[in-house]
Amino acid sequence: MSRAKSWLPGLLLVSPSIVLIAVFVYGLIGQNIWVSLNTSVNPVTDKVVNPGGYQNYTQLLGSADYQHALWNLLVLTVVFMVGTMFFGLLWAVLLEKGVNGEGVFRSVYLYPMAVSFIAAGVVWRWLLSPATGDGAVGLNQLLNKMGLPQLENSWWSADSKFSMAAMAIPAVWQLSGYVMALFLAGFRGISEDQREAARIDGASEWQIYRHVLFPQLSPIALSALIILGHMSMKMFDLIYSIAGPNSYKASVPATLMWTQMFAQNDRVAAAVNATILLAIVAVVVVPYLIYTNKTETERD
C-alpha cells in the first residue's frame, strides 16, 4: 500500500500528458496506418487507385516517382550530414583554440539557426537561381562577376541525379552553427590537464586532437548525426520554399506527400508515404534511443 502511495501522486501528475500523447501521437499514428491500408477508387473513372492492404505499400515503393523521391532524399541527407558535421567541427576547433572576439564569431555562426526555414528558403531561392549569363542572379551572378562563368549551373534544378546536393547548401548553412555549439561544449568539457599530460609525453597538437579530444567527442558526434539525419528525412519547408509546390526535380517523400494529399487528392497514398517515412526515421532513431538508455543504465 505504501509503495502504491509513493508512485500514485507522480502518475496523477503526468497523466494529462500521457493521455494527450496517447491520443494525439500514437492514436493519430494508428489512424494514419489504418488509412494507409484502405482501398480507394477514382470517383470519375471508377478505377481502383489503391488496391488496399500491403499492396498499397508495394505499389508506392514500386512507383518511379517515389523511387526518385527516395534517391533525392538519400543525396540530400548524405551531403547535408557530411557538410554540416565538417563545418561544425571545423568552426568548433577554430573557436576552441581561442580567438579574439569569440562571442562575435559564435553569434555569426549561430545566427542562421535562428532564421526559419521558410525565410531562409525565400533568400536561397534567389541565390540558387538557375538563370545564367547576362540574366544571372544570386550565386551565378557572383561567379560571373568573379570571372568564373564556367562554374555557373542550374543548381537544384539541373538535369542530374545529384542535383539535390545543391539543396543541401542552405541546410548546411543553417545548421552548421548548431553542430559547432555541440562540439564546442564538448571541447570545453574536457579538462586541460589531459592536454598538458599529452604534451608532456611529447604529443603534437594533431595527436592531442586525434587521440585525446576527438575520441571523447564521439557521443556528441553520434547525437548530432542522429538529430541531423532525422531532420533531413522529414525536411519540407526549406525545399518547398525554394522549389515551390509540386516540384518533381526537388521531390522528396515529405514534399511528395503534400502533392499526394492536396494536388492529387489521394489521402491513402499520402498515408502510405507518411507511414514509410515514419518507419525510416524509426530505423535511425530507435537504435540510438536503445543505445542511450543502455549506456545510462550501465552508468547508474
N, C-alpha and C positions, 0 to 999 in steps of 0.2 A: 504493500500500500504506500509506503514511504517513497519507494522508487517511482511509482506512478505519479505521486505528487511532485516529484522533483522535475520530471520532464513535461508534465502536463501544461504548466504555465508557458513554457517555451513553445510548445506545439500550438497552443492557442494564439500566441503572439504572431507566429509565422503562418498560421492557417489561411488568412486572406491572400497572402502571396501564393501559397500552394494552390488554392482554388483558382486564382487568376491564371497562373501558369498552366494548370491542368486544362482549363477551358480554352484560353486564348493562344496557347502554344501547341500543346500536344493534341488538344481537341481539334484545332484547325489543321494540324498536320494530318490527323486521321481523316478529316473531311476531305482534304486535298487528295489523299491516296485513294479514297473511295471514289471521288470524281474521276480520277485518272483511269479507273477500271471500267467506267461506263461505256456504253455504246452510243455513238452519235450519228445522226443522219442529216444530210443536207436537205433543208426544208423545201428548196426549189426543185432540185433534181431527184429527190428521194434516194439518193445514192449514199451508201454507208461510208462515212468518213473515217470513223474509228470503230473497229470491229468489237472492241471490248476485251477485258481481261488483260493477260500478259501480252497479247498481240498488239495492243496499243504501244507498248514499250518497244517491241521488236520493230514495229512499223516506223516509229520515230527514230530509233537508233540506226535503222537502215536507210533513212532518207538522206539524200545528198545535202540538203540544206543544213540538217543537224550535224552531219559529219564535218561540213565546212565550219560551222559554229564551234564545234569542239576543237578543231585544228587551230582556229583563231585564238581560242581560249588558251590552248597549250602554248602557242607562241607568245601571247601577251603575258602569261604567268611566268614563263622562263625568263624573258627579258626584264620584266618588272622586278622579279625577285633578285636576279643577279645584279641588275643596275642599282637597286635600292640598297642591297647589302654592301656592295662595293663602295658607293659614295658615302653611305652612312658610316662604315668602318673607317674610311679614309679621313673624313672630317673629324671623327672622334679621336683618331690618332693624332691629327694635327693640333686639335684643341687640348688634348690630354698632355701634350708636351709643354704647354704653357705659351700663350701668345698675348701680346698687348691688345687690349680691347676685346678680351674673350667674350664678354657679355654681349657686345655688339654682334660678333660673328654667330654666337648661339641664337640670337634673335633673328638674324638674317636667315639662318638655315632652318629655323623652326617656323618662320612666318608662313611659308606655303601651306603648312599643315592646318593653319587657322582659316584658310580660304576654302570655301565649299567647292565640291567637285563641279557643280553647275557653273559657278562664277569662273573657276579656272578653265572649264571647258569652253566657255564663250571666248576667252582670250586665246586659248590654244587652237581653236578652230581657225582663227585668223593667222596665227603663227604657222600652222601646218597647212596653209592653203596650197592646193596643187597647182595654182597658176605659176607659169614660168615666163622667162623672157622679160620684155618691157612691161608686161602687166603683172609681174610677180609682186607679191606682198609677203609680209612675215619673214620667215627664215629664208625662203627662196630669194627674196629681195636683198636680204643681208648678204647671202652668198654671192649674189650677182654683183653687189657693190664692192665686195672684197676681191673681185676678180676671179671668182671660182664658180662660173656658171655651169661647169661640168658636174658640180655636186648638187645642182637643183634636181628635185624629184617630186613625185606626187604624194610622197609620204604614205599615210594610211590608205589612200585611195589608189595606190599603184596596183598594176596588174601583176601581183607577185604573191606567192604562197606565204611570204614572210612580211607582208605589208603591215600586219598588226604590230610588228615590233615598234613602228613609229608611234602607235597609240600608247605604248608603254612610256614614252618620253615624259608626257605631263604627269603620269602617275609616279614615276621615279622622282621627278622634281618636287612633287607634293609630299612624299613620304620618306625621302632620304633623311630629312631632319629628325623625324621620329626615331628612326633606327640609330641615328647619331646620338640622340639623347639616351637611348637604352645602353649603347656601348660606352658612352662617356660615364654614365653612372656606374657601370661595371668596372671601368678603369679606376675610378675614384674610390671604389670599394676595396681595392687591392692594396695591402699595406706596402708602404715604401721600404720597409725592412727587407721584403723579399727581393726587391730590385737591387738594394745595396749588397745583399748577400751574393746575388748572382754576379754583380760587378767585381766583388772581391775575389770570386772564383775565376775571374778572367773572361766572363761572357761579354760579347759585344751587345750593342743596343738591339740589333736584329735578333740575336739569340735570346735576349731577355724577353722580347715580344713573342718570339716563336715558341719558346719552351716554358716560360713563366706566366706571361699575361694571357696570351690567346687561349691556352687550354682552360683557364678559369672563366673565360667568357663563353664557353660552349653552351651552357644552359640558356644564356641570354640570346645567343645566336639561334638556338632551336626555337625559342619562344618567338623571336622576330620572324623566322621563316614560316611558322605556323600562322601567325597573325597576317602576314603579307599574303600567304598562299590562299587563305580563305577569303581575304578581301578581294583579290584578283578574280577569284572564281565567281563571285557574285557582283562584280563591278557592272554598274548600269548607268548611273547618272553622268559620269565623265564621258563614256562612249556615246551616250545619247545626245549630250550637248555638243559634242564635236562632229559626229557623223550625221546627226539628225535621225528622225524616225524611219524605221523600216529599211535601214541600210544593209545591203547584202554583204558588201566588202568588209564592213566592220562588225559583222554579226557575231555575237557570242550567245551562249544559252540564255543569259539574262535578257538581252535585247530581243532575241528571237521569241522569248516568252511574251514580251509586250506585243510583238507583231501577231503572234498566235491569238492572243486574248482580245485585242482591240481592232486590228486590221482584218484578220481572218475570222474573227468571232468564233474561234474554236477553243472553248474553255477546257475540253477534255485533253487536247494536245498540250495546252498550256500547263495543265495539272500534271501530265506525264513529265513534261520538261522540268517543272519545279521539283518533282519527286526525284528525278535523276540527279538534278543539281544538288539537292539535299543529301543524297547518297554520296556524291563525290566529295562534298565538304565533310561529311561524317567520316569518310575513309581517311581524311587528313587530320581531323581534329580529335576524333575519339582515341586513337592510339596515343596521341600526345597527352590527353587527359588521364588515360590509364597510367602512362609513364610518370606523369607528375604526381598522381596520387600514390603510386608505389614508392616513389622517391621520398615523399613526405612521410609516409608510413615508416619506412626504414630509418628515417632521420629521427622520428619520435622514439 
